[in-house]
Amino acid sequence: MTTPHKLRVAMVGGGRDAFIGAVHRHAMALDGQWELVAGALSSTPEKAKASGRDLGLADDRNHGSWPELLADELRRPPEQRIHAVSIVTPNHLHFPVAMAFVQAGFHVVCDKPLVHTSEQAAQLVQAVHQAGTVFGVTYNYSGYPMVREARELVRQGAIGTIRKVVMEYHQGWLSSQVQSKQADWRTDPTRSGAAGAVGDIGTHAEHLIATVTGLEIESLCADLSTFVPGRQLDDDASILLRFKGGAKGVLLCSQIEAGCENDIRLRVFGSAGYLDWRQEEPNLLIHAPADGPKRVLTRNAPWLSEAAKAACRLPAGHPEAFIEAFANVYRGVAADIRARLDGVRADLLVADYPRVEDGARGVGFVEVVVGSGGEWTAKAETSSCFPLNGDLAVLP
């Protein structure tokens, strides 16, 4: 079977005044792989349909709710149905929407954190495996070419055995009470879940560590804080990590660091050198070997790995950033869907994207951090270290 020129996609959420919905649409449009043909774009029928009209959706595929969207797609002949749905709602809707579309046989791209609980995550992973569908999670920072270069350098042994990881994610936009749609649901436990900053940006940080280093967290000690009066969820976290194999780590994530914008930094220290990457200068990667001069590697240089070059679109020296990294997730999902439609194995160099298991592991991470009770203990050997056993990966 020959796949269509563009894959048909619907969107749930992401309507008027939704920042991340526009980001997803720009990302999926970048490589000409997707066509947005249907949607249920907001929580009220009136706003959902108005948002769909804004985007030029046909009236018969512009729905007031996601159950209406799903029912309509199932009524259509297979050759007219969507191939995938993109879920960009607040967190509390991820599970019911994703589960319904997976069980109906549709491919899914879902924002993070994946769901609210590890039980939901386990059910969703099982459903994806049973349905045989593609399920991507938009941990978009893993789509940066220089993040993928860092991953390849670690795999090649360029910095030796990893000893320490320092992962930082600093924001300041919630340093005071903010009245906005984006702030309201992120600080509401009924919609955001049990975690604030840890769920919103800490999951990105955990995924970057796992992506680049391949390390698995064995135990952690977490200090959670809520600095803004009246806020119900954490807005700052400092977490000590122990990895299987003996490496140690520090994960800092905060949304109350006034003056910070979106300052993500990952440093990986090994026995033979270190790597240093910052999201606000994403086209650069520092590699400092122990036995030679420090190198500043640049995006799409000819000596980079094939994995890094495959994530680039422009010649070296032309900046690529957030939208392009996001688009790499959608390009990877598209490549996987097209391969399955054609009955062939996907090229993993292109079909490189975070999967449902990555999202499930992130949910387990958040649960353990929140379950620590926010108590600080000076000695990591005490009972305030909480094991992250393999079950939290919810792999079969």
N, C-alpha and C positions, 0 to 999 in steps of 0.2 A: 504494500500500500504506500502510495506517495503522500506525504504530509502536505497540508495546505501551505500556501505562501505565508500566511500569518495564522498563529494560533488564536482562537477565540477565547476571550477571558471576560468574566464578570467580576464586579467589585462589590463587596459588602462593607459599608462604612466609607469614610473618606470623602464625604460631601462638603457642602459649603462650610467654610471656617475650619476645616480639618487640615492641618499642616501636612501630616504624613501621607494622606491620600494623594495629594498632588505629587509628592516625591515618588510614590510608587508608580503613578501614571507616567511621569517623566522618565523614570528608569526603564519601565517596560517598553516605552516608545523608542528608546535610544537606538536599538539595533534592528528595528523593523521586524521583530519576531512576533509581536503581539498586537491584537486589535481588541479594544474595549468595546463590547457589543451589548452588554447588559449590566444591570446593577440594582442594588437596594442601598442607597448611598447615605442614609441617615436613619436616626432612631424614630422619627415621626414620618408618616406617609407623605405629608405635605412637603416637608423639607427634603425628603428623599427624592420625590419626583421633580421638585424644583432643581435640585442638584443635578439630576440626570438630564434635564433639559439644558442646563448650563453646558453640559458636555456633549450635547447633540445625540443622546441616546434615542433610539426609536421608541415611540410611545408604548408599543407592545412588549418592549423589553426593559422598560423603566418602571421599577416596582416600588411599592410602598413598604415592603418588608422582605426580609430574606426568605421566610418560608414561601412567600408568593413567587419569588425568584426561582427557588429550587423546583417548586411544583411546575412552573411554566417551562423550565428547561427539560424536565422529565417528560412533558407532554410533546415536546418537539421531536421530529425524526432525528436519529443520531447524527446525520450529516449537517444538521443545523445547530446542534447543541454546542454549548461552550466546551472547551477542552479543560479549562481550569477556572478556579475562583480565587480571587485575592481578598484576604480578610484583613481589614485595617480598622477594626472597631476597637473600643476600649476592651481591656483584658477580659472582663467577665463574659463577653460573648464569644471569645475564641473557641472555647470547647464545644458548645452546642452547634455553632455554625460549622466548624471544621468537621466534627463527627458526622453531621447530617450529610455534608457533601461527599466525604470519603465513603460513607456507607452507600451512597447513591452512585459511586463509581467515578467521581470527578477528581481530577488532580487539584492540589491546593497549594497556595502560597500564603503563609500566615505570619503576621507580625509577632514580635516577642514582647514579654515572655509568653511562652506557648499557651499555657493554661494556668489555673490557680493551684492545683494540687498534684502530687505525684500519682495519686490514684487515677485522676483524669488523664494524666500523661501516659500512664501504662495502658489505659483503655484505648487511647488514640493511637499509640504505637502499634498495638495489636490490630486495630482496625485497618491501619495503613498496610500492614503486612498481609492481612487477609484479603484486602481489596486489590493489592498489587499496584497501588497508585503512587504517583510522585507527590512528595510533600516537602516543600521548601520552607525554611524559616528565615526571616530577613534579619539575620545577624550581618548587617551590611558591611561592617568594618572589616570583616574577613575578605571582602571583595577587592580591597586595595591591592594593586600589584606588588607594592613593597612589603605588605604583610605576607603575601604569598612567597616573596623572595626570602623573607626571614624564615618562614616555615621550611623552605627547601634548604637553606643554609644549616638549620638545625639538623635536618634529616641527613645531610651530607657530613655532619660531624665538624663543621667549620669552627664551632666554639667549644668542642669537646663535650664532656659530661656536664649537664646542667646542674648547677649548684643553687642558684637563687633566681627568683623571678620577682620583679617589682612592677606591678600593674596599677596605673592611676587613671581615674576618670573624674575630672573636676568640672563642675558646672556651678553657676551662681544665680541662675534665673529664678530659683525658689528661695532666695535668701530672705525674703519677706513674704507676707501674705499677698498672693497674686490672684486677681480675679480674671480668669480666662477659661475658656473651654478646656485648653490643654492642661492647665493647672488643676482645675476642678476634679476631673476624673482621676488624675494621677495621685491625688492626695485623699481620695475617697476609698476606704477599704472595701466597700461593697462592689466597686467597679475595678479598682486596681489590684485587689487581692491583699494578702497579709503583709506585703512589703512595699515600701515607697521607693527610695533611691536604689535600694538593692535590687528590686524587681525591674525598675525602669532602665537603669544604666549598669548596675552591678552584673546583670546577666550578660550584657555585651562584654564586660571586662572578663568574666569567667570564660566566655567563648573564645575571646582572643588568646587567652593563656592556653587553652586546650588546643586551639588551631595551630598556633606557632610552635609550641613546645611538645605537644603530644603527651604531656604529663597528666596523670590522674590524681585528683585531690584525695588524700587519705583521711585527713582530719583538719579541723580549723578551729580558731578561737575568734569570736566576733564581738566587737564593741559597736553597738548601734546607738545612735543619738537622734533626738528630735529637738532641733534648736528653735524652730519657729513656734511661738505659743499658740495653742489651739489645734495644731496639726496632729492628725491621728496616726500617721505613719512615719517611719524613719526618713530623715533627709540627709543623713551622713553615716558612713560606716567605715570602720578600720578593721581589717580582717587579716589575721595571721594564718598562713597555709602550710600544711605539710603534704608533700607529694609522695606517692609510692616510689620507692627507690632511694629516698633520702633527701631529695631537694627540698628547699624551703622557699616560702614566698610571702609577699605582702600585697594585699589588694585594698586600695583606697578608692571609695566612690562617694561623691558628695554633690549635692545640688544647692548648697547654701554658702558656697565660697564666693562671696560677692566680688565681682570683677572678672571672674572666669567665664569663658564662653563655652567651648566644647573641647577642653584640653585633655586629650587622651594620650597617655604615654606608656609604652611597654618596653621594659629593659629585661633582657635575659642574659644572665651571667653564667659562663661555663668555665671549665678547667683550662680552656685554651683561648678565651677571649669573651667578648660580649656583643650583643646587638641592641640597638636603640632606635625606636620608631615613635614618631609623634603624629597624631592625626591632623593637627593644624599645619604641619609641613609634610603632607602625606607622600610626596614624590621623592622623599629622601629616606635612606636607611643607613645608619652608621654601623659599620662592622669594625670592631677594634680587636684584632688578633693579639695574643700575648707576645708573639714573636715577630711582630712587624708593625708598620705604621698604620694608623687609623685610616679607614677608607670610608668615603661618603659615596654610597651607591645611588644612582639616579634611575628614575623610572624609564623603562624601555631602552636602556642601554644594551648594546649587542651582547655583552658578556653576562647578562642576567640569565636565570633559569628559564626553561621553556614555560613553566607554570606562571612565572611573573610576566613574561612577554605576552602570553596568551590572554592576560587580563588587561592589556593595553589597547587603546584605539588610535592614539595620536603618536607622531614621532617624538623622540626624546626632546626635552626642553619645552614642550607645550604642556602646561599643567592639566592634569586630570584629577578629579577629586570626588566629592560625596556622591553626586548623581551617578557617575561612572562606576564607582564601587558598588552602589546599589544595583545598577544595571547588570553587573557581573553575576549577581545572584539570580536575577530573572533570566539572563542568558544561559546560565547553567541549568536552571529548571527547564527552559525551553528545549535545550539540547537533549535532556533526559526524556522528555515527553516525545519528541520527534523520533528518537531512537526506538522507543517502545512502540510507537505507531508503525514504524517501519520493520519491527521485528528483529532489530539488531542490538548489539551491546553499545551503550553510549561511550563515547570517547571521554574518559575521565579528566582529560586535560581541559576540556570545555565544560563538561557536566560537573563542575566543581562548585558545590553550593552547600550551605548548612541544611541538614536533613532533620526529620522529625525526632530522631534519637538525640541530636544536639539540643533541640528544644526541650526534650524531656529531661536531659541531664541538667540543664539550666534550672528547671523547676525544682529538681532535687536539691540543687545548690542553694536556692533561695529558702527552701523549707528548713534546711539545716542551719543556715545563718540565722533566720528568724527564731528557730527553736532553741538557739543558744541562750535565749532570754536576755540578750544584751548585757550580760555580766562580764566585766573585765577581770581577768586573773593574771597575775604577774608571771606565773609559771605555766608554760604550755603543757607540762606533764599532768596537770590536775584535771579533774573531771569536767572542767568547762571546755575541754576539747571534745568536739562531737565528730564521730567517725562518719566519713562519707563512703559507705561500702558500695560494692559493685551493683547492688540492687537498685540504687538510685538512678543508674543509667537506664533502667527499665528495658534493657535489651533482652530478646528472647533467649 
